Amino acid sequence: MAIKLSELYKSTSRKNMKLIAGKNGMNNIVSWAHMIESIETTIFLDGQELAFITGIALEKVELKEKLYDLVEHTYKHKASGIVINTGPYIEKIPDNIIEFCDENNFPLFEVPWHTHLANLMKDFCYQITISDKTTLELSSALNNAIFFPSQHELYIPYLESKGFRTIWPYCITLVEIFEQDGITAVSNKKRIKILKFIENILYSYERTIIYDVDDKIILAFANYTQEEIRNIIDEIKNRCMEILKNKEKIYLCVGENTKNIECIAKSARQALDVLKLQRKKGLSNEVSMYSDLGAYKLLLAIEDKDIIKKYYRETIEELVKNDDLKGTDYLTVLESYLRNSGSIKAVSEELFYHKNTVCYKLSKIEGILGCNLSYLDNRMTYRLALMIMDII
């Protein structure tokens, strides 16, 4: 929902706006233009703003130090760049500010006093508004493709007009962020902050769409391979983890590539299935691909959920009830036994039980289930039952 700083800058060649430092940050995106004249006003920055400074509120005494602090605070509040209006209040941009902006890839522009900042800001805000309108229409078209795939007129013409070809493969990724408890969704403000952060990353990649709906961030990739998507989502995860600092849990769940835009709803359902599964298993802070789910894909593809629930009741439900009633850990032992291919030694080492204890517990489990776990077919039956527990 913004525009690249480099694109804004291209339109200002006739307006005496000169890039002084931080050229490596020109891919930053700008959501609005904001006048900043004191450190106190930087708290009103939400991130992605292009900040303007005239120096009118800065004292002449220690102006260099005050201006440096103002630029530093503006950077720390996630502004995309800064414009300094040189003239009667700021005669020259100090070298230490230029060095700071270069070191932090924070674009710094100089505009002479005779330039009308009001007109410049008005022009910028107009371009940002037009870009926002395009982004909103793209996300609306994509949403229609996901929820009303048969109504082609709601999305195909517009996506085609913006260069998103119908015949390309499409893939949906869902991002959801929770507080540390893994239950409480983060606040809307915090989620939007993460969305903006991801948006900055995605602007380096063409043919992508990002928007926010129902407490989830939706990413769409057009004409990318699954490996390319995995690498991009890995980058997003790693960079998000740096700012989350284990204070929140993030889920990044990727559907498979579709044949074309008309099948995008399938990729969205797959991503949602992965999200539900990973939340149930508590597997946060990692990239989860539908293509990596193995046998889970078969279970998730069964539309009649009553069949799955019946299988659960007929296989493992009695063991679950026994654990709940008597406080035993037979389900844990069974999971370890099946995961370790029936190795008593491996279960003993994993759960820190004596081998005789493991054998005793397995005997009790077999009695409750009415089966012999030494048979491979029975182990496969209950392995499948444990997988079903993750999706019901």
Order of alpha helices (4+ residues) and beta strands (2+ residues): beta-alpha-beta-beta-beta-beta-alpha-beta-alpha-beta-alpha-alpha-beta-alpha-beta-beta-alpha-beta-alpha-beta-alpha-alpha-alpha-alpha-alpha-alpha-alpha
